[in-house]
């Protein structure tokens, strides 16, 4: 049983005077992600975030934190009093259950007032492990690493690190609206912008009853996946069949795809104004299909005044598919 989760963030540490704003948003997003699970508190002492656990299912906590943008890595930890004897006692108690032959100790003092230096902690904890468990020190490729973080009143000991998605906390970069299709490009584009801190709502243009309702169900499934990274998002389903019919009856075939896209952007811009979004996100990639040439994208973009973000513009289809697989599409 672990006492806490220690969360280390990604780019937030580089944000200078704005760092508290980014940290607060990350804490809010973590609380939202853990909704429904039992925990005591989420706080942010000494440049890290500490989640105090309370009979929580570790596997559920892990699966949710793995999808919170802004987290570099997190660790399930055992708590000790910030006293060297208690740190050694807690380390030995939890290390005995692990199978290993070699080990290393890596201590960090967030509280520099602690009476022992990091090297002294490493040495004394290491000596106790050698004496009591008869294990060997290996600082290059140890079977197990004992990580110790010393805070003002609490210290935390852990043995494993779990990767987060990195990036920035969703919401720190403002709000956008993303055109969501049933393909792989648009959800990957959304994922990329979520990782840069953009809070997104989604709009899908469907042609039901001209096309089957399965396309709507597919988009809802994609949207559900995206809400694992951003729980509070909304999906707007816009009927587009009548607009398509009008364009088909009034224009040449060679212009239709461009006109479809222009109308979609116009509707998306109006939706953005109503929801407070300041940008439109699309999954366009330069020269991937005929409508995504520079000339055509310029013509399409001229339909609106709002900024259009195209995070996949320079990505190959292979790169897009790889990212899609990583996020679970």
VEXRO-55968 format. One line per field, with one value per residue (C-alpha): residue number from 1; residue in one letter; z, y, x. Coordinates in Angstrom, 1 decimal, always signed. Layout:
<pts>
num = (NUM | ...)
residuo = (A | ...)
w = (Z | ...)
v = (Y | ...)
u = (X | ...)
</pts>
This chain:
<pts>
num = (1 | 2 | 3 | 4 | 5 | 6 | 7 | 8 | 9 | 10 | 11 | 12 | 13 | 14 | 15 | 16 | 17 | 18 | 19 | 20 | 21 | 22 | 23 | 24 | 25 | 26 | 27 | 28 | 29 | 30 | 31 | 32 | 33 | 34 | 35 | 36 | 37 | 38 | 39 | 40 | 41 | 42 | 43 | 44 | 45 | 46 | 47 | 48 | 49 | 50 | 51 | 52 | 53 | 54 | 55 | 56 | 57 | 58 | 59 | 60 | 61 | 62 | 63 | 64 | 65 | 66 | 67 | 68 | 69 | 70 | 71 | 72 | 73 | 74 | 75 | 76 | 77 | 78 | 79 | 80 | 81 | 82 | 83 | 84 | 85 | 86 | 87 | 88 | 89 | 90 | 91 | 92 | 93 | 94 | 95 | 96 | 97 | 98 | 99 | 100 | 101 | 102 | 103 | 104 | 105 | 106 | 107 | 108 | 109 | 110 | 111 | 112 | 113 | 114 | 115 | 116 | 117 | 118 | 119 | 120 | 121 | 122 | 123 | 124 | 125 | 126 | 127 | 128 | 129 | 130 | 131 | 132 | 133 | 134 | 135 | 136 | 137 | 138 | 139 | 140 | 141 | 142 | 143 | 144 | 145 | 146 | 147 | 148 | 149 | 150 | 151 | 152 | 153 | 154 | 155 | 156 | 157 | 158 | 159 | 160 | 161 | 162 | 163 | 164 | 165 | 166 | 167 | 168 | 169 | 170 | 171 | 172 | 173 | 174 | 175 | 176 | 177 | 178 | 179 | 180 | 181 | 182 | 183 | 184 | 185 | 186 | 187 | 188 | 189 | 190 | 191 | 192 | 193 | 194 | 195 | 196 | 197 | 198 | 199 | 200 | 201 | 202 | 203 | 204 | 205 | 206 | 207 | 208 | 209 | 210 | 211 | 212 | 213 | 214 | 215 | 216 | 217 | 218 | 219 | 220 | 221 | 222 | 223 | 224 | 225 | 226 | 227 | 228 | 229 | 230 | 231 | 232 | 233 | 234 | 235 | 236 | 237 | 238 | 239 | 240 | 241 | 242 | 243 | 244 | 245 | 246 | 247 | 248 | 249 | 250 | 251 | 252 | 253 | 254 | 255 | 256 | 257 | 258 | 259 | 260 | 261 | 262 | 263 | 264 | 265 | 266 | 267 | 268 | 269 | 270 | 271 | 272 | 273 | 274 | 275 | 276 | 277 | 278 | 279 | 280 | 281 | 282 | 283 | 284 | 285 | 286 | 287 | 288 | 289 | 290 | 291 | 292 | 293 | 294 | 295 | 296 | 297 | 298 | 299 | 300 | 301 | 302 | 303 | 304 | 305 | 306 | 307 | 308 | 309 | 310 | 311 | 312 | 313 | 314 | 315 | 316 | 317 | 318 | 319 | 320 | 321 | 322 | 323 | 324 | 325 | 326 | 327 | 328 | 329)
residuo = (X | X | X | X | X | X | X | X | X | X | X | X | X | X | X | X | X | X | X | X | X | X | X | X | X | X | X | X | X | X | X | X | X | X | X | X | X | X | X | X | X | X | X | X | X | X | X | X | X | X | X | X | X | X | X | X | X | X | X | X | X | X | X | X | X | X | X | X | X | X | X | X | X | X | X | X | X | X | X | X | X | X | X | X | X | X | X | X | X | X | X | X | X | X | X | X | X | X | X | X | X | X | X | X | X | X | X | X | X | X | X | X | X | X | X | X | X | X | X | X | X | X | X | X | X | X | X | X | X | X | X | X | X | X | X | X | X | X | X | X | X | X | X | X | X | X | X | X | X | X | X | X | X | X | X | X | X | X | X | X | X | X | X | X | X | X | X | X | X | X | X | X | X | X | X | X | X | X | X | X | X | X | X | X | X | X | X | X | X | X | X | X | X | X | X | X | X | X | X | X | X | X | X | X | X | X | X | X | X | X | X | X | X | X | X | X | X | X | X | X | X | X | X | X | X | X | X | X | X | X | X | X | X | X | X | X | X | X | X | X | X | X | X | X | X | X | X | X | X | X | X | X | X | X | X | X | X | X | X | X | X | X | X | X | X | X | X | X | X | X | X | X | X | X | X | X | X | X | X | X | X | X | X | X | X | X | X | X | X | X | X | X | X | X | X | X | X | X | X | X | X | X | X | X | X | X | X | X | X | X | X | X | X | X | X | X | X | X | X | X | X | X | X | X | X | X | X | X | X)
w = (+0.0 | -1.0 | +0.9 | -1.8 | -5.5 | -6.2 | -9.5 | -11.3 | -14.1 | -17.5 | -19.0 | -16.1 | -14.3 | -17.1 | -16.7 | -14.2 | -12.6 | -14.3 | -12.7 | -9.9 | -12.6 | -14.5 | -11.2 | -10.0 | -13.4 | -13.3 | -9.8 | -10.9 | -13.9 | -11.7 | -9.3 | -12.3 | -13.6 | -10.3 | -9.8 | -8.3 | -6.8 | -3.1 | -2.1 | +0.8 | -0.9 | -3.8 | -2.9 | -4.4 | -2.0 | -3.1 | -6.9 | -7.1 | -6.6 | -3.8 | -4.0 | -0.6 | -1.2 | +0.7 | -0.2 | -3.9 | -6.7 | -7.8 | -11.3 | -11.8 | -10.5 | -12.8 | -15.9 | -15.3 | -14.4 | -17.6 | -19.6 | -17.7 | -19.8 | -17.9 | -16.0 | -16.9 | -14.6 | -11.3 | -8.6 | -6.0 | -2.8 | +0.9 | +3.4 | +6.3 | +8.8 | +7.7 | +10.0 | +8.8 | +11.2 | +10.0 | +6.3 | +6.8 | +8.6 | +5.9 | +3.1 | +4.7 | +5.4 | +1.8 | +0.1 | +1.7 | -0.5 | -3.7 | -5.6 | -6.5 | -6.2 | -6.8 | -5.9 | -5.9 | -3.6 | -5.1 | -2.5 | -3.1 | -0.4 | -1.4 | +2.1 | +2.3 | +6.1 | +6.6 | +8.7 | +6.3 | +2.7 | -0.2 | -0.3 | +3.4 | +3.0 | +0.0 | +2.1 | +5.3 | +3.6 | +1.3 | +4.2 | +6.0 | +2.9 | +2.5 | +6.2 | +6.6 | +3.2 | +2.0 | -1.4 | -3.5 | -4.6 | -8.4 | -9.3 | -13.1 | -13.8 | -10.5 | -10.4 | -8.1 | -7.4 | -4.1 | -4.7 | -1.6 | -1.6 | +1.6 | +2.2 | +5.2 | +7.4 | +5.2 | +3.1 | +0.4 | -0.8 | -4.1 | -6.4 | -9.8 | -12.1 | -14.5 | -17.6 | -18.1 | -21.5 | -20.8 | -22.4 | -20.7 | -18.5 | -20.6 | -20.3 | -19.8 | -23.4 | -23.9 | -25.6 | -29.1 | -31.2 | -33.2 | -36.4 | -35.6 | -38.4 | -38.3 | -39.5 | -37.6 | -38.5 | -36.5 | -33.2 | -33.5 | -34.2 | -31.1 | -29.1 | -30.2 | -29.2 | -25.9 | -25.2 | -25.7 | -23.1 | -25.4 | -24.0 | -26.8 | -27.7 | -30.8 | -33.8 | -36.2 | -39.5 | -40.4 | -43.6 | -41.9 | -43.4 | -46.7 | -45.0 | -42.3 | -38.7 | -38.0 | -38.9 | -35.9 | -33.6 | -34.8 | -34.0 | -30.5 | -29.9 | -30.9 | -28.7 | -25.7 | -26.2 | -26.3 | -23.0 | -21.3 | -21.8 | -21.3 | -19.2 | -19.6 | -23.4 | -25.4 | -28.8 | -31.1 | -33.9 | -36.9 | -39.7 | -43.0 | -45.6 | -46.7 | -47.2 | -49.2 | -51.4 | -52.0 | -53.0 | -55.3 | -57.1 | -57.5 | -58.2 | -60.3 | -58.9 | -58.8 | -56.3 | -54.0 | -51.5 | -51.0 | -50.6 | -48.0 | -46.0 | -46.2 | -44.9 | -42.1 | -41.0 | -41.0 | -38.8 | -36.6 | -36.2 | -35.1 | -32.6 | -31.4 | -30.7 | -28.7 | -26.6 | -26.0 | -28.2 | -29.9 | -32.5 | -34.8 | -35.0 | -38.0 | -39.0 | -42.3 | -43.5 | -46.4 | -49.7 | -48.1 | -50.2 | -53.1 | -51.0 | -48.8 | -51.2 | -50.2 | -52.7 | -51.6 | -47.9 | -48.5 | -50.2 | -47.4 | -44.7 | -46.3 | -45.3 | -41.7 | -39.6 | -36.7 | -36.4 | -37.8 | -36.1 | -38.1 | -35.8 | -38.4 | -41.3 | -41.7 | -40.5 | -42.7 | -42.6 | -41.0 | -38.2 | -37.7 | -37.5 | -35.0 | -32.7 | -33.2 | -32.1 | -29.0 | -27.9 | -28.5 | -31.7)
v = (+0.0 | +3.4 | +6.6 | +9.2 | +9.9 | +12.4 | +14.2 | +16.0 | +18.3 | +18.9 | +22.4 | +24.2 | +24.5 | +26.8 | +29.3 | +31.8 | +34.2 | +32.5 | +29.1 | +29.3 | +29.8 | +26.7 | +24.7 | +25.6 | +24.6 | +21.3 | +20.6 | +21.4 | +19.1 | +16.3 | +16.7 | +16.5 | +13.4 | +11.6 | +12.4 | +9.3 | +7.9 | +8.2 | +10.5 | +12.9 | +15.9 | +17.3 | +20.0 | +21.5 | +21.8 | +22.5 | +22.3 | +19.1 | +17.9 | +15.5 | +13.4 | +11.9 | +8.6 | +7.0 | +3.3 | +4.2 | +1.7 | +2.3 | +0.9 | +3.4 | +6.3 | +5.4 | +5.1 | +8.5 | +10.4 | +8.9 | +11.2 | +14.4 | +16.9 | +18.7 | +15.7 | +14.5 | +11.5 | +10.4 | +7.9 | +5.9 | +6.6 | +5.6 | +8.4 | +8.9 | +11.7 | +13.9 | +12.2 | +10.0 | +7.1 | +7.0 | +7.4 | +4.3 | +2.4 | +3.1 | +2.3 | -1.1 | -2.0 | -1.5 | -2.7 | -6.2 | -7.2 | -6.5 | -8.9 | -7.5 | -8.1 | -4.6 | -1.2 | +2.6 | +5.3 | +8.8 | +11.3 | +14.9 | +17.6 | +19.9 | +21.3 | +22.4 | +22.9 | +19.1 | +18.3 | +15.7 | +16.4 | +14.3 | +12.4 | +11.7 | +10.3 | +8.2 | +6.8 | +6.0 | +4.5 | +2.5 | +1.2 | +0.0 | -1.9 | -3.5 | -4.5 | -5.8 | -7.2 | -8.2 | -6.4 | -4.8 | -1.2 | -0.5 | +3.1 | +2.4 | -0.2 | -1.1 | -3.7 | -1.3 | +2.4 | +3.9 | +7.4 | +9.7 | +13.1 | +15.1 | +17.9 | +20.1 | +17.7 | +14.7 | +12.5 | +10.2 | +7.0 | +5.3 | +2.7 | +3.2 | +6.1 | +6.2 | +8.5 | +11.2 | +12.7 | +15.8 | +19.2 | +21.9 | +21.6 | +21.9 | +25.3 | +27.5 | +28.5 | +29.6 | +27.9 | +26.6 | +24.7 | +21.6 | +20.3 | +16.6 | +14.0 | +10.3 | +9.9 | +9.8 | +13.3 | +15.5 | +13.6 | +13.6 | +17.4 | +17.8 | +15.8 | +17.9 | +21.1 | +19.7 | +19.0 | +22.7 | +23.7 | +24.6 | +23.8 | +22.4 | +21.9 | +19.8 | +20.2 | +17.4 | +18.0 | +15.0 | +14.2 | +12.0 | +10.8 | +10.9 | +8.9 | +6.2 | +7.0 | +4.9 | +7.9 | +9.8 | +6.9 | +6.7 | +10.4 | +9.9 | +7.1 | +9.3 | +12.1 | +9.8 | +8.9 | +12.6 | +13.3 | +10.9 | +13.7 | +16.5 | +15.5 | +18.7 | +18.9 | +19.3 | +17.8 | +19.7 | +17.6 | +19.9 | +18.6 | +19.4 | +17.5 | +20.5 | +22.7 | +19.9 | +19.5 | +23.3 | +23.4 | +20.4 | +22.0 | +25.4 | +24.8 | +22.9 | +19.6 | +20.8 | +23.6 | +21.5 | +20.2 | +23.7 | +25.2 | +22.5 | +23.4 | +27.1 | +26.6 | +24.3 | +27.0 | +29.7 | +27.6 | +26.7 | +30.3 | +31.2 | +28.3 | +29.6 | +33.0 | +31.5 | +29.3 | +31.8 | +30.0 | +32.2 | +29.7 | +26.9 | +23.7 | +21.4 | +18.2 | +19.5 | +18.3 | +20.0 | +18.2 | +15.1 | +15.3 | +17.6 | +20.1 | +20.6 | +22.5 | +25.9 | +27.6 | +25.6 | +26.1 | +29.8 | +29.9 | +27.9 | +30.1 | +33.3 | +32.3 | +33.3 | +35.9 | +33.7 | +32.1 | +28.5 | +26.2 | +23.3 | +21.3 | +18.5 | +20.8 | +19.4 | +15.9 | +12.8 | +10.3 | +7.8 | +10.2 | +10.9 | +7.2 | +6.6 | +9.4 | +8.1 | +4.6 | +6.1 | +7.9 | +4.9 | +5.7)
u = (+0.0 | +1.4 | +0.8 | +1.1 | +1.8 | +4.6 | +4.0 | +6.8 | +5.8 | +7.3 | +7.7 | +6.1 | +9.4 | +10.6 | +7.8 | +9.4 | +7.0 | +4.0 | +4.8 | +2.2 | -0.6 | +0.6 | +0.9 | -2.6 | -4.1 | -2.3 | -3.6 | -7.1 | -6.7 | -5.4 | -8.4 | -10.7 | -8.9 | -9.2 | -12.9 | -14.6 | -11.4 | -10.6 | -7.7 | -7.1 | -5.6 | -3.7 | -1.1 | +2.1 | +5.0 | +8.6 | +8.2 | +6.3 | +2.7 | +1.8 | -1.4 | -2.2 | -3.9 | -6.7 | -7.4 | -7.2 | -7.0 | -3.4 | -4.0 | -6.9 | -4.9 | -2.0 | -4.2 | -5.7 | -2.5 | -0.9 | -3.3 | -2.9 | -0.9 | +1.7 | +3.0 | +6.5 | +6.4 | +4.8 | +5.7 | +3.8 | +5.6 | +5.8 | +5.8 | +8.2 | +8.8 | +11.7 | +14.1 | +16.9 | +16.1 | +12.5 | +13.6 | +15.9 | +13.1 | +10.5 | +13.0 | +13.9 | +10.3 | +9.2 | +12.4 | +12.3 | +9.4 | +11.3 | +13.5 | +16.9 | +20.6 | +22.0 | +20.8 | +21.4 | +20.1 | +19.2 | +18.2 | +17.0 | +16.5 | +13.7 | +14.2 | +17.8 | +17.5 | +17.5 | +20.5 | +22.0 | +23.1 | +21.9 | +25.1 | +25.0 | +21.4 | +22.6 | +25.5 | +23.6 | +20.5 | +22.8 | +24.9 | +21.7 | +20.6 | +24.0 | +24.1 | +20.5 | +19.6 | +23.1 | +22.7 | +25.4 | +25.7 | +25.7 | +25.5 | +25.6 | +22.9 | +21.2 | +18.3 | +16.5 | +16.9 | +15.7 | +14.5 | +14.2 | +12.6 | +13.0 | +10.5 | +10.0 | +8.0 | +7.5 | +9.9 | +8.8 | +10.5 | +9.7 | +11.3 | +9.6 | +8.7 | +5.8 | +5.8 | +3.2 | +2.3 | +4.4 | +3.5 | +1.4 | -1.7 | -4.9 | -6.4 | -3.3 | -3.1 | -6.8 | -9.7 | -10.2 | -12.7 | -11.6 | -13.2 | -13.5 | -14.0 | -14.1 | -10.5 | -7.3 | -5.9 | -8.3 | -8.1 | -4.3 | -4.4 | -6.6 | -4.1 | -1.2 | -3.0 | -4.2 | -0.5 | +0.2 | -2.4 | -5.3 | -8.7 | -10.9 | -14.5 | -15.3 | -17.6 | -18.5 | -20.4 | -22.5 | -24.5 | -27.1 | -29.5 | -27.6 | -24.9 | -25.3 | -25.5 | -22.4 | -20.2 | -21.7 | -21.2 | -17.5 | -17.0 | -18.6 | -16.1 | -13.2 | -14.6 | -14.8 | -11.1 | -10.2 | -12.1 | -9.7 | -7.1 | -9.6 | -12.7 | -14.7 | -14.9 | -18.1 | -19.0 | -21.4 | -23.0 | -23.9 | -26.2 | -24.6 | -26.7 | -28.8 | -25.7 | -24.1 | -27.1 | -27.2 | -23.5 | -23.9 | -26.9 | -25.3 | -21.5 | -19.1 | -17.8 | -14.2 | -15.1 | -17.3 | -14.7 | -13.3 | -16.8 | -17.7 | -14.6 | -15.3 | -18.8 | -17.6 | -15.1 | -17.8 | -20.0 | -17.1 | -16.2 | -19.7 | -19.6 | -16.3 | -17.7 | -20.5 | -18.2 | -15.4 | -12.9 | -10.2 | -8.9 | -10.1 | -8.1 | -8.0 | -6.2 | -4.9 | -1.5 | +0.2 | -0.3 | -1.8 | -5.0 | -6.0 | -7.8 | -4.8 | -2.5 | -1.3 | -3.6 | -6.7 | -5.9 | -5.5 | -8.9 | -10.5 | -9.0 | -10.2 | -13.7 | -13.1 | -11.2 | -10.3 | -6.8 | -6.7 | -4.2 | -2.9 | -0.6 | -0.1 | +0.8 | +4.3 | +3.6 | +3.7 | +0.9 | +3.2 | +3.9 | +0.2 | -0.6 | +2.2 | +0.8 | -2.7 | -1.6 | +0.1 | -3.0 | -5.2 | -7.2)
</pts>
